[in-house]
Amino acid sequence: MIPRAVAAVWWLAVTTVLVLSTFAVRDRLPDPMATHWSGSLPDGSNSLTGHLITSTAIWAVLGVGLVASAARAQARRVPRMTWWSMLFGMGTLLIGAQVSTLAANLDVPEWTAATLPGWHIPAVLAGMLAVMGLAAVLAKGEPDEPSPGNLEPPVLKLRSGQRAVWVGRVVNRKITWAVVAAFAVTVLMAVSGLRGQGQSLVSAILPGAIILLLVGLATMAVSVRVGDGVIRIGFGPFGWPARHIKLSAVESAWAEERSPAETGGWGFRGLPGAATIMLRGGECLVLRYRSGGQLAISIDDAERGAALINALIAERAQT
């Protein structure tokens, strides 16, 4: 109840600031007012009422999502820190953007005469990041309780001298389709650019399509191979690039059910020492480092992989 109550109070406080700040200076603002910028010059406008409705509607949608996820987000350290930082960080961002917009429009005869100082955007972003960092630190709390898998990690029985290898893999079909779409857009934009058709549109869309394609390729699939004293985590359809973790750096491993809601979404999530590679909800392979940190990987057949890792760790300890 406490997180939801705090979220509701903070939502009301931010909404009040957004509304009162606008009405406090409405007589000194042009109508319509500049609301979109190209560098320091305006390239878009909105009525005073429309701008106020837009900003409060955005905050209302964010507020509903944060209140709805409040209870679930408190169970683990990483989602708890993420939730509190998002709650206060997004509110700070909207307040900063509102103050910046009002200041740029203050006392100008019409919206085309407004000017946005170059330091406004960095200042607003810096304020948001500072608040998010502080909220995350204050919400850190106690370490997560050990999971049942951590208390009794599975161990595979190996015969003396037996060499064993385990390979697991998972593919996110939604990201795969996004990669296909990004690839198609990239090809079309490249062809249009070569033909000189709509070069301005090509130059605007092509970089984003290429970035989406590269990110999608890296996150559409993940594979894990355990053997030869190394845990290899491969990304993308070809398992490259890859991350190698020495078994000597791992204390134990176990399988655990996790959802994207617990880790902050899909992709690479978390903080240093408590990271998750989340491609789909469900069974995850969790590694605990000897340094105390953890890495969770959503992967099929995770329990068998954890059992082999623990068996190899025990075998190394006996030699």
N, C-alpha and C positions, 0 to 999 in steps of 0.2 A: 504493500500500500504506500510506503514512503516514497519510492521512486516515482510512482504515478502521481502522487500529490505534488512532489517537487516539479515534475514535468508540467503539470497543469498550472501551477503558480508561475513557472518560468514562461510558459506559453502566453499566459495572460499578461505578464509584465512586458514581454516583447511586443505583443499586439498593441498594448497601451502606448508604448513608445512610438511605434510605427504610426498610429493614428494621431496622437497628440502632437508629435513633431510636425506632421503635415499641416494640421489645422493651426498650429502656433504661428506659422509663417505664410499661410495661404494668400494673404494680401500682398506679399512681396514676391510671389511666384507668377510666371506667365502661365497661361492656360490656352493651348496645351503646353506642356513642359518637356524638355529634353530628357529622354530616358534611355537612349542607346547611343553608343559612342564609337567613333572610329579614331583611335588615338585620343587626342584631347578635344576633338571637334564632334559635335552631335550629328548623327545621321538617322535618328528616329525619335519620334515624340509620342506622347500619350496625354490624354486629359488628366487633370488632377485627380478626378474621381476614379478614372480607369487605372491610374498608377497605384492609387491606394488600394483598390480592390485586388489588383494583381499581386501586390506584395503581401497583403494579409491572406490571400487565398493560398499562396505558396507556403506561407508559414502554417496555415491551418492544415494543409495536407501533410507537411512534415510532422506537425504536432500530433496528429491522429496516429501516424505510423509509430512515433516514438512512445506514445502512451500505450498503444496496443502491444508493443514489444517489451515494455518495461519489466514485467515480471520474469519473462523467459531469459532476458539478457543478464540477469543478476546471478545466474547459477554458476558461471565460470568467470575467471579473472579477465580473459581477453575480451569476450563480448560485453562484460560489465564496463571495462575501461572504454571500449568503443562506443557503447551506448551513451555514457555520460559525456564523453568528448563531443559526440555528434549533437547531443541535446544543447549544450551551451555553445559549442562552436558555430552551429548553423544559426542560432539566434543572434550571436554576435556578428556573424557575416551579414545578416539581413539588416541589422541596425546600422552597421557600418556603411553598407550600400545605400541605405535610406538617407543617412546624414550626408554622405558624399553627393548624392543626387540633388538633394535640397540645396546644399551649399553651392553647387555648380549653377543652379538655376536662380539663385537669390538675386533679386533686384535687376534682372535683365529684362529688356523691353519685349523680347520674343525668344522662343526656344532656340532658334538658329544662332542667337548671340551668346548662348551659354558656352562655358569653357570648363573642361575637367582637368584640373592640375595633374601633372604626371605622377606626383607622389601619392595621390589618393588611393589608387588600386593597391600598390605595395603596402601601404599603411593598413588598409582594411584586411588584406590577406594576412599580414603579420599579426594583427590583433586577433584574428580568428585562430591562427595556429597557436598563439600563446595561450589563449583560453582553452583550446582543445588539449594542449599538453598539460596544463595545470589540472583540468578536470580529470584527465586520465590518471595522473599521478595520485590525486586525492581519492579516486575510486579504486585504486589498486587493491587495497585490502589484503586479506590473508591469502596464502597460496591455495589452489584448488585442492579439495580432498582427493586422496588417492582413489582411483577407480578400482572396481573389483578385479579387472584384468591386471592392474598394477600390483595388487596385493598378492595375487596368485597367477603370475605370468605363465603361459603355456610353454612346455619344454618338449621338444621332439627327441625321441630316443634314437641315438646314432650308434651303430656298431663301431668298434674300434677301427680306426683308419678309414672309415667310410667317408667319401667325398660327396657332399650333398649340395644341390643348387635349387633355389626357388625363384620363380619369375611370376610376377603379378602385373596386371595391366587393367586400365579402365579408360573408357572413351566417353566424352560428353558429346552426345549427338547434336544438341542444340548449338554448341559452339562450332561443331563441325559444319553445320549448315550455314552458320554465320561466316565461317571461313570461305565456304564456297561462294557465298554472295559477295564477300569482299574481294575475292579473286576475280569474279565476273566484272564487278565495278572497276577494279584496277585495270583489267584488260581493255574495257570499253573506254575508260578515260585515257589510257595510253594511246589507243588507236585514234581517238578524237584529237588528241594533242598532236600526233604525227600528221594528221590531215589538216591541222590548223582550224578545226571547228570548235568554236566556243572555248577559246584558250583561257579566258578568265575563269570560266566554270571549272575547267580541267585543273588549273593551278590551285583552285580553292578546295576541290574535292580529292584530287589524287593523293596528296600527302596523307590525309586522314584515312583513305582507303588502304594505303600501303601499311600504315601503322596498325590498323585493325587486322589486316592480313597477317602481319608478323606476330602480333600478340595472340591472335587466334590460333595460329600454328603452334605456338609454344604452350597453349593451355587447352587444346582440344583433346589431348591424351597424355597420360603419364604411365610410365612403367617402372617397376622396381625389380632389381635382380640382387639376390643375396647369394654370396659365394666367394671363395678365395680371399676371405678376410675383409671383404668390402661390401658395402651396401650402395648400389648404383641406382640413382634416381634419374630416369631419362624423360625428357619433355618433348612433346610433339609426336607426330606420326612416325618419325624415324628414331625416336629416343635420343635426340640431340637438340640442344645442348644437354649435358648431363652433370649431375652433382655426385661426387663420391664421398662416402662417409666411412671411415675405418671402423671396423667392429671394436677395436680397442677403445674407441671414444664413446661407445654405447654401454650403458649400464644394464638396461633391460628393454623388452619390447612386449606389447600386448595389442589385442584387437579391441576396438571400442566403437560404439555407434555414435556418430556425430552428424549434425545437420548444418546446412549453410547458415541458418538463423543463429546458431550458437557460435559460429566462427566469423560472422560479419559478411557473409556472402560467398560467392564462387570465386575461384582463382587462388592467388597467393595471399593469404590472410594472416593477421596476427602481428605480434611484436617479436623482436629478437629474444630468443629463449623460449618462446611459446608460439610457434608458427604452425600454420596448417596449409597444406596443398589440397584445396577442396574443389573437386570436379563434379561430385555428386554426393548427395546425402546418403548415409548408411555406414557400412563397415569401413573402418579406417585402421591403418597400421600406425601405432604410436610408438615412437622411439624416445626413451629417456636417456639423455647424455650424462656422462659422469660429472659434467660441470653443473648439472641440475636443470638444464633446459630441456624442452620437449619439441619434437617435430611430429605432426600427424599428417598422414597421407591417405586420401580416400583411394582405396585399391581393393580389388576383388581378392578373395581367399586370404584376407589379412591375418587370420588366426594361424594358418599354417606357416606363413612367413614369419610371424612373431615367434612361433615355436622353434623354427630352425635358427633364428637369430639367437634366442636364449640358449639353445643347445650348443651353438658354436662358441658363445661367450663362456659357457661352463667348460667346454673342452679346452679353450685357451687358458682358462684359470688353472686347469690341472697339469698343464705342461710347463 
